[in-house]
Amino acid sequence: MVKIKIYSEPITLGQFVKFLGLIYSGGEVKKFLEENDIFVNEVSEKRRGKKLFSGDLVQINDQKYVLKIENDY
């Protein structure tokens, strides 16, 4: 499982996939979500606008990620 630091929440699933570098533009998100197995907190998810928060578990195919908020204090 890979820990991913985010600096503000929420972040959308589409933004998250782009942040990981799995796609290069927002226009690719819909196709990527259709062609891959994606789960958010163990529930299948295909909505690019799905909001993700610190502590959420995202699985893309066989790779798991957990989001953690990184505060700028």
PDB file of N, CA, C, O and CB in Angstrom:
ATOM      1  N   MET A   1       0.846  -1.169   0.000  1.00  0.00           N
ATOM      2  CA  MET A   1       0.000   0.000   0.000  1.00  0.00           C
ATOM      3  C   MET A   1       0.896   1.239   0.000  1.00  0.00           C
ATOM      4  O   MET A   1       1.874   1.324   0.743  1.00  0.00           O
ATOM      5  CB  MET A   1      -0.965  -0.006   1.221  1.00  0.00           C
ATOM      6  N   VAL A   2       0.535   2.186  -0.848  1.00  0.00           N
ATOM      7  CA  VAL A   2       1.310   3.407  -0.996  1.00  0.00           C
ATOM      8  C   VAL A   2       0.559   4.547  -0.316  1.00  0.00           C
ATOM      9  O   VAL A   2      -0.632   4.738  -0.560  1.00  0.00           O
ATOM     10  CB  VAL A   2       1.576   3.726  -2.496  1.00  0.00           C
ATOM     11  N   LYS A   3       1.252   5.306   0.538  1.00  0.00           N
ATOM     12  CA  LYS A   3       0.651   6.475   1.178  1.00  0.00           C
ATOM     13  C   LYS A   3       0.863   7.683   0.280  1.00  0.00           C
ATOM     14  O   LYS A   3       1.986   7.961  -0.140  1.00  0.00           O
ATOM     15  CB  LYS A   3       1.257   6.721   2.596  1.00  0.00           C
ATOM     16  N   ILE A   4      -0.218   8.400  -0.016  1.00  0.00           N
ATOM     17  CA  ILE A   4      -0.171   9.576  -0.870  1.00  0.00           C
ATOM     18  C   ILE A   4      -0.546  10.791  -0.029  1.00  0.00           C
ATOM     19  O   ILE A   4      -1.617  10.826   0.578  1.00  0.00           O
ATOM     20  CB  ILE A   4      -1.122   9.424  -2.100  1.00  0.00           C
ATOM     21  N   LYS A   5       0.336  11.787   0.004  1.00  0.00           N
ATOM     22  CA  LYS A   5       0.070  13.015   0.753  1.00  0.00           C
ATOM     23  C   LYS A   5      -0.680  13.993  -0.131  1.00  0.00           C
ATOM     24  O   LYS A   5      -0.253  14.301  -1.244  1.00  0.00           O
ATOM     25  CB  LYS A   5       1.384  13.648   1.273  1.00  0.00           C
ATOM     26  N   ILE A   6      -1.805  14.478   0.380  1.00  0.00           N
ATOM     27  CA  ILE A   6      -2.541  15.533  -0.302  1.00  0.00           C
ATOM     28  C   ILE A   6      -2.500  16.765   0.595  1.00  0.00           C
ATOM     29  O   ILE A   6      -2.383  16.652   1.816  1.00  0.00           O
ATOM     30  CB  ILE A   6      -4.022  15.097  -0.621  1.00  0.00           C
ATOM     31  N   TYR A   7      -2.596  17.932  -0.015  1.00  0.00           N
ATOM     32  CA  TYR A   7      -2.427  19.169   0.740  1.00  0.00           C
ATOM     33  C   TYR A   7      -3.737  19.896   0.993  1.00  0.00           C
ATOM     34  O   TYR A   7      -3.786  20.826   1.798  1.00  0.00           O
ATOM     35  CB  TYR A   7      -1.485  20.078   0.015  1.00  0.00           C
ATOM     36  N   SER A   8      -4.781  19.487   0.323  1.00  0.00           N
ATOM     37  CA  SER A   8      -6.108  20.026   0.602  1.00  0.00           C
ATOM     38  C   SER A   8      -7.122  18.950   0.243  1.00  0.00           C
ATOM     39  O   SER A   8      -6.865  18.091  -0.601  1.00  0.00           O
ATOM     40  CB  SER A   8      -6.376  21.357  -0.196  1.00  0.00           C
ATOM     41  N   GLU A   9      -8.242  19.009   0.878  1.00  0.00           N
ATOM     42  CA  GLU A   9      -9.289  18.053   0.579  1.00  0.00           C
ATOM     43  C   GLU A   9     -10.608  18.777   0.432  1.00  0.00           C
ATOM     44  O   GLU A   9     -10.783  19.845   1.017  1.00  0.00           O
ATOM     45  CB  GLU A   9      -9.379  16.979   1.666  1.00  0.00           C
ATOM     46  N   PRO A  10     -11.528  18.241  -0.318  1.00  0.00           N
ATOM     47  CA  PRO A  10     -11.418  16.970  -1.026  1.00  0.00           C
ATOM     48  C   PRO A  10     -10.668  17.116  -2.345  1.00  0.00           C
ATOM     49  O   PRO A  10     -10.467  18.223  -2.845  1.00  0.00           O
ATOM     50  CB  PRO A  10     -12.798  16.394  -1.279  1.00  0.00           C
ATOM     51  N   ILE A  11     -10.265  15.992  -2.888  1.00  0.00           N
ATOM     52  CA  ILE A  11      -9.683  15.891  -4.223  1.00  0.00           C
ATOM     53  C   ILE A  11     -10.571  14.916  -4.987  1.00  0.00           C
ATOM     54  O   ILE A  11     -11.024  13.921  -4.420  1.00  0.00           O
ATOM     55  CB  ILE A  11      -8.158  15.412  -4.185  1.00  0.00           C
ATOM     56  N   THR A  12     -10.821  15.184  -6.252  1.00  0.00           N
ATOM     57  CA  THR A  12     -11.689  14.273  -7.004  1.00  0.00           C
ATOM     58  C   THR A  12     -10.889  13.061  -7.472  1.00  0.00           C
ATOM     59  O   THR A  12      -9.660  13.097  -7.546  1.00  0.00           O
ATOM     60  CB  THR A  12     -12.333  15.000  -8.217  1.00  0.00           C
ATOM     61  N   LEU A  13     -11.600  12.006  -7.782  1.00  0.00           N
ATOM     62  CA  LEU A  13     -10.953  10.796  -8.287  1.00  0.00           C
ATOM     63  C   LEU A  13     -10.189  11.102  -9.572  1.00  0.00           C
ATOM     64  O   LEU A  13      -9.090  10.587  -9.777  1.00  0.00           O
ATOM     65  CB  LEU A  13     -11.996   9.684  -8.533  1.00  0.00           C
ATOM     66  N   GLY A  14     -10.759  11.928 -10.430  1.00  0.00           N
ATOM     67  CA  GLY A  14     -10.078  12.316 -11.664  1.00  0.00           C
ATOM     68  C   GLY A  14      -8.782  13.055 -11.392  1.00  0.00           C
ATOM     69  O   GLY A  14      -7.772  12.789 -12.044  1.00  0.00           O
ATOM     70  N   GLN A  15      -8.792  13.985 -10.432  1.00  0.00           N
ATOM     71  CA  GLN A  15      -7.579  14.711 -10.061  1.00  0.00           C
ATOM     72  C   GLN A  15      -6.540  13.759  -9.476  1.00  0.00           C
ATOM     73  O   GLN A  15      -5.344  13.900  -9.731  1.00  0.00           O
ATOM     74  CB  GLN A  15      -7.904  15.828  -9.054  1.00  0.00           C
ATOM     75  N   PHE A  16      -7.001  12.797  -8.698  1.00  0.00           N
ATOM     76  CA  PHE A  16      -6.099  11.845  -8.063  1.00  0.00           C
ATOM     77  C   PHE A  16      -5.376  10.990  -9.095  1.00  0.00           C
ATOM     78  O   PHE A  16      -4.165  10.788  -9.000  1.00  0.00           O
ATOM     79  CB  PHE A  16      -6.866  10.956  -7.094  1.00  0.00           C
ATOM     80  N   VAL A  17      -6.111  10.490 -10.078  1.00  0.00           N
ATOM     81  CA  VAL A  17      -5.508   9.662 -11.131  1.00  0.00           C
ATOM     82  C   VAL A  17      -4.476  10.482 -11.914  1.00  0.00           C
ATOM     83  O   VAL A  17      -3.409   9.978 -12.263  1.00  0.00           O
ATOM     84  CB  VAL A  17      -6.605   9.107 -12.092  1.00  0.00           C
ATOM     85  N   LYS A  18      -4.801  11.734 -12.181  1.00  0.00           N
ATOM     86  CA  LYS A  18      -3.863  12.616 -12.887  1.00  0.00           C
ATOM     87  C   LYS A  18      -2.642  12.900 -12.013  1.00  0.00           C
ATOM     88  O   LYS A  18      -1.515  12.902 -12.509  1.00  0.00           O
ATOM     89  CB  LYS A  18      -4.557  13.944 -13.288  1.00  0.00           C
ATOM     90  N   PHE A  19      -2.854  13.140 -10.717  1.00  0.00           N
ATOM     91  CA  PHE A  19      -1.766  13.387  -9.769  1.00  0.00           C
ATOM     92  C   PHE A  19      -0.784  12.212  -9.735  1.00  0.00           C
ATOM     93  O   PHE A  19       0.425  12.412  -9.623  1.00  0.00           O
ATOM     94  CB  PHE A  19      -2.333  13.641  -8.362  1.00  0.00           C
ATOM     95  N   LEU A  20      -1.305  11.000  -9.833  1.00  0.00           N
ATOM     96  CA  LEU A  20      -0.453   9.806  -9.826  1.00  0.00           C
ATOM     97  C   LEU A  20       0.351   9.659 -11.116  1.00  0.00           C
ATOM     98  O   LEU A  20       1.299   8.874 -11.167  1.00  0.00           O
ATOM     99  CB  LEU A  20      -1.302   8.564  -9.612  1.00  0.00           C
ATOM    100  N   GLY A  21      -0.017  10.404 -12.153  1.00  0.00           N
ATOM    101  CA  GLY A  21       0.680  10.314 -13.432  1.00  0.00           C
ATOM    102  C   GLY A  21       0.197   9.169 -14.306  1.00  0.00           C
ATOM    103  O   GLY A  21       0.876   8.782 -15.258  1.00  0.00           O
ATOM    104  N   LEU A  22      -0.969   8.627 -13.990  1.00  0.00           N
ATOM    105  CA  LEU A  22      -1.514   7.522 -14.775  1.00  0.00           C
ATOM    106  C   LEU A  22      -2.169   8.016 -16.055  1.00  0.00           C
ATOM    107  O   LEU A  22      -2.352   7.255 -17.004  1.00  0.00           O
ATOM    108  CB  LEU A  22      -2.521   6.734 -13.951  1.00  0.00           C
ATOM    109  N   ILE A  23      -2.519   9.295 -16.074  1.00  0.00           N
ATOM    110  CA  ILE A  23      -3.025   9.962 -17.277  1.00  0.00           C
ATOM    111  C   ILE A  23      -2.346  11.321 -17.355  1.00  0.00           C
ATOM    112  O   ILE A  23      -1.760  11.793 -16.380  1.00  0.00           O
ATOM    113  CB  ILE A  23      -4.603  10.106 -17.252  1.00  0.00           C
ATOM    114  N   TYR A  24      -2.430  11.947 -18.533  1.00  0.00           N
ATOM    115  CA  TYR A  24      -1.748  13.224 -18.720  1.00  0.00           C
ATOM    116  C   TYR A  24      -2.690  14.406 -18.813  1.00  0.00           C
ATOM    117  O   TYR A  24      -2.272  15.542 -18.588  1.00  0.00           O
ATOM    118  CB  TYR A  24      -0.912  13.170 -19.947  1.00  0.00           C
ATOM    119  N   SER A  25      -3.946  14.168 -19.136  1.00  0.00           N
ATOM    120  CA  SER A  25      -4.895  15.277 -19.222  1.00  0.00           C
ATOM    121  C   SER A  25      -6.233  14.847 -18.646  1.00  0.00           C
ATOM    122  O   SER A  25      -6.547  13.660 -18.555  1.00  0.00           O
ATOM    123  CB  SER A  25      -5.060  15.753 -20.685  1.00  0.00           C
ATOM    124  N   GLY A  26      -7.008  15.845 -18.263  1.00  0.00           N
ATOM    125  CA  GLY A  26      -8.320  15.561 -17.702  1.00  0.00           C
ATOM    126  C   GLY A  26      -9.244  14.858 -18.677  1.00  0.00           C
ATOM    127  O   GLY A  26     -10.154  14.139 -18.262  1.00  0.00           O
ATOM    128  N   GLY A  27      -9.020  15.060 -19.973  1.00  0.00           N
ATOM    129  CA  GLY A  27      -9.849  14.422 -20.982  1.00  0.00           C
ATOM    130  C   GLY A  27      -9.694  12.914 -21.039  1.00  0.00           C
ATOM    131  O   GLY A  27     -10.555  12.222 -21.582  1.00  0.00           O
ATOM    132  N   GLU A  28      -8.614  12.400 -20.488  1.00  0.00           N
ATOM    133  CA  GLU A  28      -8.354  10.960 -20.500  1.00  0.00           C
ATOM    134  C   GLU A  28      -9.008  10.227 -19.333  1.00  0.00           C
ATOM    135  O   GLU A  28      -9.039   8.996 -19.315  1.00  0.00           O
ATOM    136  CB  GLU A  28      -6.868  10.711 -20.478  1.00  0.00           C
ATOM    137  N   VAL A  29      -9.530  10.971 -18.361  1.00  0.00           N
ATOM    138  CA  VAL A  29     -10.035  10.367 -17.130  1.00  0.00           C
ATOM    139  C   VAL A  29     -11.169   9.383 -17.392  1.00  0.00           C
ATOM    140  O   VAL A  29     -11.136   8.254 -16.901  1.00  0.00           O
ATOM    141  CB  VAL A  29     -10.506  11.445 -16.179  1.00  0.00           C
ATOM    142  N   LYS A  30     -12.163   9.799 -18.154  1.00  0.00           N
ATOM    143  CA  LYS A  30     -13.341   8.956 -18.377  1.00  0.00           C
ATOM    144  C   LYS A  30     -12.951   7.606 -18.960  1.00  0.00           C
ATOM    145  O   LYS A  30     -13.405   6.566 -18.483  1.00  0.00           O
ATOM    146  CB  LYS A  30     -14.333   9.658 -19.306  1.00  0.00           C
ATOM    147  N   LYS A  31     -12.114   7.619 -19.985  1.00  0.00           N
ATOM    148  CA  LYS A  31     -11.677   6.372 -20.614  1.00  0.00           C
ATOM    149  C   LYS A  31     -10.881   5.515 -19.629  1.00  0.00           C
ATOM    150  O   LYS A  31     -11.068   4.300 -19.570  1.00  0.00           O
ATOM    151  CB  LYS A  31     -10.829   6.669 -21.864  1.00  0.00           C
ATOM    152  N   PHE A  32      -9.993   6.147 -18.854  1.00  0.00           N
ATOM    153  CA  PHE A  32      -9.189   5.422 -17.872  1.00  0.00           C
ATOM    154  C   PHE A  32     -10.086   4.726 -16.848  1.00  0.00           C
ATOM    155  O   PHE A  32      -9.862   3.564 -16.510  1.00  0.00           O
ATOM    156  CB  PHE A  32      -8.212   6.378 -17.163  1.00  0.00           C
ATOM    157  N   LEU A  33     -11.100   5.440 -16.358  1.00  0.00           N
ATOM    158  CA  LEU A  33     -11.996   4.861 -15.358  1.00  0.00           C
ATOM    159  C   LEU A  33     -12.814   3.707 -15.925  1.00  0.00           C
ATOM    160  O   LEU A  33     -13.117   2.752 -15.211  1.00  0.00           O
ATOM    161  CB  LEU A  33     -12.926   5.929 -14.811  1.00  0.00           C
ATOM    162  N   GLU A  34     -13.170   3.789 -17.197  1.00  0.00           N
ATOM    163  CA  GLU A  34     -13.931   2.713 -17.833  1.00  0.00           C
ATOM    164  C   GLU A  34     -13.088   1.462 -18.045  1.00  0.00           C
ATOM    165  O   GLU A  34     -13.600   0.346 -17.967  1.00  0.00           O
ATOM    166  CB  GLU A  34     -14.489   3.184 -19.163  1.00  0.00           C
ATOM    167  N   GLU A  35     -11.795   1.644 -18.313  1.00  0.00           N
ATOM    168  CA  GLU A  35     -10.928   0.523 -18.690  1.00  0.00           C
ATOM    169  C   GLU A  35     -10.196  -0.130 -17.522  1.00  0.00           C
ATOM    170  O   GLU A  35      -9.543  -1.157 -17.708  1.00  0.00           O
ATOM    171  CB  GLU A  35      -9.924   0.992 -19.682  1.00  0.00           C
ATOM    172  N   ASN A  36     -10.292   0.440 -16.327  1.00  0.00           N
ATOM    173  CA  ASN A  36      -9.557  -0.084 -15.181  1.00  0.00           C
ATOM    174  C   ASN A  36     -10.504  -0.397 -14.030  1.00  0.00           C
ATOM    175  O   ASN A  36     -11.594   0.165 -13.932  1.00  0.00           O
ATOM    176  CB  ASN A  36      -8.485   0.912 -14.729  1.00  0.00           C
ATOM    177  N   ASP A  37     -10.065  -1.307 -13.158  1.00  0.00           N
ATOM    178  CA  ASP A  37     -10.835  -1.654 -11.966  1.00  0.00           C
ATOM    179  C   ASP A  37     -10.447  -0.686 -10.860  1.00  0.00           C
ATOM    180  O   ASP A  37      -9.305  -0.682 -10.402  1.00  0.00           O
ATOM    181  CB  ASP A  37     -10.585  -3.140 -11.531  1.00  0.00           C
ATOM    182  N   ILE A  38     -11.406   0.141 -10.430  1.00  0.00           N
ATOM    183  CA  ILE A  38     -11.130   1.155  -9.425  1.00  0.00           C
ATOM    184  C   ILE A  38     -12.123   1.002  -8.285  1.00  0.00           C
ATOM    185  O   ILE A  38     -13.330   0.893  -8.497  1.00  0.00           O
ATOM    186  CB  ILE A  38     -11.200   2.577 -10.033  1.00  0.00           C
ATOM    187  N   PHE A  39     -11.585   0.998  -7.073  1.00  0.00           N
ATOM    188  CA  PHE A  39     -12.401   0.889  -5.870  1.00  0.00           C
ATOM    189  C   PHE A  39     -12.015   2.004  -4.911  1.00  0.00           C
ATOM    190  O   PHE A  39     -10.834   2.309  -4.743  1.00  0.00           O
ATOM    191  CB  PHE A  39     -12.232  -0.503  -5.200  1.00  0.00           C
ATOM    192  N   VAL A  40     -13.016   2.609  -4.284  1.00  0.00           N
ATOM    193  CA  VAL A  40     -12.797   3.598  -3.232  1.00  0.00           C
ATOM    194  C   VAL A  40     -13.429   3.024  -1.979  1.00  0.00           C
ATOM    195  O   VAL A  40     -14.638   2.798  -1.926  1.00  0.00           O
ATOM    196  CB  VAL A  40     -13.404   5.018  -3.603  1.00  0.00           C
ATOM    197  N   ASN A  41     -12.608   2.792  -0.977  1.00  0.00           N
ATOM    198  CA  ASN A  41     -13.067   2.166   0.266  1.00  0.00           C
ATOM    199  C   ASN A  41     -13.820   0.863  -0.022  1.00  0.00           C
ATOM    200  O   ASN A  41     -14.873   0.589   0.552  1.00  0.00           O
ATOM    201  CB  ASN A  41     -13.971   3.138   1.055  1.00  0.00           C
ATOM    202  N   GLU A  42     -13.242   0.070  -0.932  1.00  0.00           N
ATOM    203  CA  GLU A  42     -13.714  -1.260  -1.308  1.00  0.00           C
ATOM    204  C   GLU A  42     -15.048  -1.269  -2.069  1.00  0.00           C
ATOM    205  O   GLU A  42     -15.702  -2.309  -2.159  1.00  0.00           O
ATOM    206  CB  GLU A  42     -13.849  -2.093  -0.080  1.00  0.00           C
ATOM    207  N   VAL A  43     -15.450  -0.122  -2.613  1.00  0.00           N
ATOM    208  CA  VAL A  43     -16.671  -0.017  -3.419  1.00  0.00           C
ATOM    209  C   VAL A  43     -16.264   0.385  -4.828  1.00  0.00           C
ATOM    210  O   VAL A  43     -15.521   1.350  -5.006  1.00  0.00           O
ATOM    211  CB  VAL A  43     -17.687   1.018  -2.803  1.00  0.00           C
ATOM    212  N   SER A  44     -16.743  -0.342  -5.828  1.00  0.00           N
ATOM    213  CA  SER A  44     -16.424  -0.033  -7.217  1.00  0.00           C
ATOM    214  C   SER A  44     -16.835   1.398  -7.544  1.00  0.00           C
ATOM    215  O   SER A  44     -17.923   1.841  -7.175  1.00  0.00           O
ATOM    216  CB  SER A  44     -17.120  -1.026  -8.169  1.00  0.00           C
ATOM    217  N   GLU A  45     -15.955   2.119  -8.240  1.00  0.00           N
ATOM    218  CA  GLU A  45     -16.212   3.529  -8.521  1.00  0.00           C
ATOM    219  C   GLU A  45     -15.809   3.876  -9.940  1.00  0.00           C
ATOM    220  O   GLU A  45     -14.708   3.536 -10.373  1.00  0.00           O
ATOM    221  CB  GLU A  45     -15.468   4.422  -7.530  1.00  0.00           C
ATOM    222  N   LYS A  46     -16.683   4.545 -10.665  1.00  0.00           N
ATOM    223  CA  LYS A  46     -16.406   4.966 -12.045  1.00  0.00           C
ATOM    224  C   LYS A  46     -16.635   6.461 -12.243  1.00  0.00           C
ATOM    225  O   LYS A  46     -16.458   6.962 -13.353  1.00  0.00           O
ATOM    226  CB  LYS A  46     -17.278   4.180 -13.019  1.00  0.00           C
ATOM    227  N   ARG A  47     -17.025   7.187 -11.193  1.00  0.00           N
ATOM    228  CA  ARG A  47     -17.303   8.625 -11.310  1.00  0.00           C
ATOM    229  C   ARG A  47     -16.027   9.431 -11.112  1.00  0.00           C
ATOM    230  O   ARG A  47     -15.389   9.334 -10.064  1.00  0.00           O
ATOM    231  CB  ARG A  47     -18.372   9.062 -10.283  1.00  0.00           C
ATOM    232  N   ARG A  48     -15.653  10.223 -12.108  1.00  0.00           N
ATOM    233  CA  ARG A  48     -14.433  11.023 -11.993  1.00  0.00           C
ATOM    234  C   ARG A  48     -14.580  12.127 -10.961  1.00  0.00           C
ATOM    235  O   ARG A  48     -13.578  12.629 -10.452  1.00  0.00           O
ATOM    236  CB  ARG A  48     -14.066  11.623 -13.340  1.00  0.00           C
ATOM    237  N   GLY A  49     -15.803  12.515 -10.644  1.00  0.00           N
ATOM    238  CA  GLY A  49     -16.037  13.567  -9.668  1.00  0.00           C
ATOM    239  C   GLY A  49     -16.160  13.073  -8.236  1.00  0.00           C
ATOM    240  O   GLY A  49     -16.406  13.870  -7.331  1.00  0.00           O
ATOM    241  N   LYS A  50     -15.993  11.783  -8.013  1.00  0.00           N
ATOM    242  CA  LYS A  50     -16.072  11.212  -6.662  1.00  0.00           C
ATOM    243  C   LYS A  50     -15.063  11.919  -5.770  1.00  0.00           C
ATOM    244  O   LYS A  50     -13.878  11.977  -6.100  1.00  0.00           O
ATOM    245  CB  LYS A  50     -15.809   9.672  -6.679  1.00  0.00           C
ATOM    246  N   LYS A  51     -15.519  12.456  -4.646  1.00  0.00           N
ATOM    247  CA  LYS A  51     -14.637  13.203  -3.756  1.00  0.00           C
ATOM    248  C   LYS A  51     -13.896  12.264  -2.816  1.00  0.00           C
ATOM    249  O   LYS A  51     -14.484  11.370  -2.206  1.00  0.00           O
ATOM    250  CB  LYS A  51     -15.434  14.235  -2.952  1.00  0.00           C
ATOM    251  N   LEU A  52     -12.597  12.487  -2.715  1.00  0.00           N
ATOM    252  CA  LEU A  52     -11.740  11.679  -1.854  1.00  0.00           C
ATOM    253  C   LEU A  52     -11.247  12.533  -0.693  1.00  0.00           C
ATOM    254  O   LEU A  52     -10.970  13.722  -0.849  1.00  0.00           O
ATOM    255  CB  LEU A  52     -10.545  11.092  -2.652  1.00  0.00           C
ATOM    256  N   PHE A  53     -11.144  11.908   0.464  1.00  0.00           N
ATOM    257  CA  PHE A  53     -10.721  12.595   1.674  1.00  0.00           C
ATOM    258  C   PHE A  53      -9.584  11.827   2.341  1.00  0.00           C
ATOM    259  O   PHE A  53      -9.328  10.666   2.024  1.00  0.00           O
ATOM    260  CB  PHE A  53     -11.904  12.764   2.645  1.00  0.00           C
ATOM    261  N   SER A  54      -8.914  12.495   3.263  1.00  0.00           N
ATOM    262  CA  SER A  54      -7.844  11.856   4.019  1.00  0.00           C
ATOM    263  C   SER A  54      -8.376  10.586   4.677  1.00  0.00           C
ATOM    264  O   SER A  54      -9.450  10.590   5.278  1.00  0.00           O
ATOM    265  CB  SER A  54      -7.263  12.823   5.082  1.00  0.00           C
ATOM    266  N   GLY A  55      -7.624   9.516   4.558  1.00  0.00           N
ATOM    267  CA  GLY A  55      -8.025   8.233   5.123  1.00  0.00           C
ATOM    268  C   GLY A  55      -8.702   7.312   4.132  1.00  0.00           C
ATOM    269  O   GLY A  55      -8.861   6.122   4.404  1.00  0.00           O
ATOM    270  N   ASP A  56      -9.106   7.841   2.982  1.00  0.00           N
ATOM    271  CA  ASP A  56      -9.740   6.996   1.969  1.00  0.00           C
ATOM    272  C   ASP A  56      -8.732   6.019   1.374  1.00  0.00           C
ATOM    273  O   ASP A  56      -7.559   6.347   1.191  1.00  0.00           O
ATOM    274  CB  ASP A  56     -10.363   7.859   0.857  1.00  0.00           C
ATOM    275  N   LEU A  57      -9.205   4.831   1.080  1.00  0.00           N
ATOM    276  CA  LEU A  57      -8.401   3.797   0.438  1.00  0.00           C
ATOM    277  C   LEU A  57      -8.847   3.692  -1.014  1.00  0.00           C
ATOM    278  O   LEU A  57     -10.018   3.437  -1.296  1.00  0.00           O
ATOM    279  CB  LEU A  57      -8.540   2.419   1.176  1.00  0.00           C
ATOM    280  N   VAL A  58      -7.911   3.890  -1.929  1.00  0.00           N
ATOM    281  CA  VAL A  58      -8.202   3.816  -3.359  1.00  0.00           C
ATOM    282  C   VAL A  58      -7.405   2.660  -3.939  1.00  0.00           C
ATOM    283  O   VAL A  58      -6.192   2.577  -3.748  1.00  0.00           O
ATOM    284  CB  VAL A  58      -7.861   5.160  -4.088  1.00  0.00           C
ATOM    285  N   GLN A  59      -8.084   1.774  -4.643  1.00  0.00           N
ATOM    286  CA  GLN A  59      -7.415   0.665  -5.316  1.00  0.00           C
ATOM    287  C   GLN A  59      -7.604   0.824  -6.813  1.00  0.00           C
ATOM    288  O   GLN A  59      -8.730   0.921  -7.302  1.00  0.00           O
ATOM    289  CB  GLN A  59      -7.961  -0.708  -4.828  1.00  0.00           C
ATOM    290  N   ILE A  60      -6.488   0.851  -7.537  1.00  0.00           N
ATOM    291  CA  ILE A  60      -6.515   0.915  -8.993  1.00  0.00           C
ATOM    292  C   ILE A  60      -5.858  -0.361  -9.486  1.00  0.00           C
ATOM    293  O   ILE A  60      -4.653  -0.560  -9.332  1.00  0.00           O
ATOM    294  CB  ILE A  60      -5.783   2.206  -9.549  1.00  0.00           C
ATOM    295  N   ASN A  61      -6.677  -1.227 -10.087  1.00  0.00           N
ATOM    296  CA  ASN A  61      -6.252  -2.575 -10.470  1.00  0.00           C
ATOM    297  C   ASN A  61      -5.696  -3.267  -9.235  1.00  0.00           C
ATOM    298  O   ASN A  61      -6.455  -3.480  -8.289  1.00  0.00           O
ATOM    299  CB  ASN A  61      -5.186  -2.536 -11.622  1.00  0.00           C
ATOM    300  N   ASP A  62      -4.429  -3.628  -9.183  1.00  0.00           N
ATOM    301  CA  ASP A  62      -3.889  -4.338  -8.018  1.00  0.00           C
ATOM    302  C   ASP A  62      -3.130  -3.441  -7.049  1.00  0.00           C
ATOM    303  O   ASP A  62      -2.629  -3.924  -6.034  1.00  0.00           O
ATOM    304  CB  ASP A  62      -2.983  -5.436  -8.475  1.00  0.00           C
ATOM    305  N   GLN A  63      -3.036  -2.151  -7.340  1.00  0.00           N
ATOM    306  CA  GLN A  63      -2.271  -1.226  -6.492  1.00  0.00           C
ATOM    307  C   GLN A  63      -3.209  -0.474  -5.548  1.00  0.00           C
ATOM    308  O   GLN A  63      -4.237   0.057  -5.969  1.00  0.00           O
ATOM    309  CB  GLN A  63      -1.467  -0.224  -7.361  1.00  0.00           C
ATOM    310  N   LYS A  64      -2.839  -0.437  -4.263  1.00  0.00           N
ATOM    311  CA  LYS A  64      -3.651   0.258  -3.266  1.00  0.00           C
ATOM    312  C   LYS A  64      -2.937   1.521  -2.797  1.00  0.00           C
ATOM    313  O   LYS A  64      -1.718   1.543  -2.625  1.00  0.00           O
ATOM    314  CB  LYS A  64      -3.955  -0.667  -2.066  1.00  0.00           C
ATOM    315  N   TYR A  65      -3.736   2.576  -2.596  1.00  0.00           N
ATOM    316  CA  TYR A  65      -3.234   3.860  -2.123  1.00  0.00           C
ATOM    317  C   TYR A  65      -4.096   4.309  -0.953  1.00  0.00           C
ATOM    318  O   TYR A  65      -5.305   4.079  -0.942  1.00  0.00           O
ATOM    319  CB  TYR A  65      -3.234   4.927  -3.264  1.00  0.00           C
ATOM    320  N   VAL A  66      -3.478   4.946   0.029  1.00  0.00           N
ATOM    321  CA  VAL A  66      -4.226   5.560   1.113  1.00  0.00           C
ATOM    322  C   VAL A  66      -3.868   7.043   1.123  1.00  0.00           C
ATOM    323  O   VAL A  66      -2.695   7.408   1.044  1.00  0.00           O
ATOM    324  CB  VAL A  66      -3.911   4.876   2.499  1.00  0.00           C
ATOM    325  N   LEU A  67      -4.886   7.892   1.220  1.00  0.00           N
ATOM    326  CA  LEU A  67      -4.680   9.332   1.201  1.00  0.00           C
ATOM    327  C   LEU A  67      -4.484   9.850   2.614  1.00  0.00           C
ATOM    328  O   LEU A  67      -5.203   9.466   3.536  1.00  0.00           O
ATOM    329  CB  LEU A  67      -5.862  10.042   0.529  1.00  0.00           C
ATOM    330  N   LYS A  68      -3.510  10.718   2.771  1.00  0.00           N
ATOM    331  CA  LYS A  68      -3.246  11.366   4.052  1.00  0.00           C
ATOM    332  C   LYS A  68      -3.083  12.852   3.810  1.00  0.00           C
ATOM    333  O   LYS A  68      -2.391  13.260   2.877  1.00  0.00           O
ATOM    334  CB  LYS A  68      -1.983  10.771   4.743  1.00  0.00           C
ATOM    335  N   ILE A  69      -3.718  13.670   4.647  1.00  0.00           N
ATOM    336  CA  ILE A  69      -3.614  15.114   4.507  1.00  0.00           C
ATOM    337  C   ILE A  69      -2.280  15.573   5.093  1.00  0.00           C
ATOM    338  O   ILE A  69      -1.871  15.122   6.163  1.00  0.00           O
ATOM    339  CB  ILE A  69      -4.807  15.831   5.204  1.00  0.00           C
ATOM    340  N   GLU A  70      -1.622  16.460   4.389  1.00  0.00           N
ATOM    341  CA  GLU A  70      -0.356  17.043   4.837  1.00  0.00           C
ATOM    342  C   GLU A  70      -0.624  18.516   5.092  1.00  0.00           C
ATOM    343  O   GLU A  70      -0.819  19.285   4.151  1.00  0.00           O
ATOM    344  CB  GLU A  70       0.807  16.836   3.777  1.00  0.00           C
ATOM    345  N   ASN A  71      -0.635  18.908   6.345  1.00  0.00           N
ATOM    346  CA  ASN A  71      -0.932  20.297   6.701  1.00  0.00           C
ATOM    347  C   ASN A  71       0.308  21.162   6.585  1.00  0.00           C
ATOM    348  O   ASN A  71       1.416  20.726   6.897  1.00  0.00           O
ATOM    349  CB  ASN A  71      -1.497  20.381   8.118  1.00  0.00           C
ATOM    350  N   ASP A  72       0.112  22.389   6.137  1.00  0.00           N
ATOM    351  CA  ASP A  72       1.216  23.346   5.996  1.00  0.00           C
ATOM    352  C   ASP A  72       1.270  24.258   7.216  1.00  0.00           C
ATOM    353  O   ASP A  72       1.026  25.458   7.096  1.00  0.00           O
ATOM    354  CB  ASP A  72       1.057  24.186   4.700  1.00  0.00           C
ATOM    355  N   TYR A  73       1.582  23.715   8.377  1.00  0.00           N
ATOM    356  CA  TYR A  73       1.669  24.535   9.588  1.00  0.00           C
ATOM    357  C   TYR A  73       3.106  24.826   9.911  1.00  0.00           C
ATOM    358  O   TYR A  73       3.391  25.505  10.898  1.00  0.00           O
ATOM    359  CB  TYR A  73       0.994  23.845  10.773  1.00  0.00           C
TER     360      TYR A  73
END
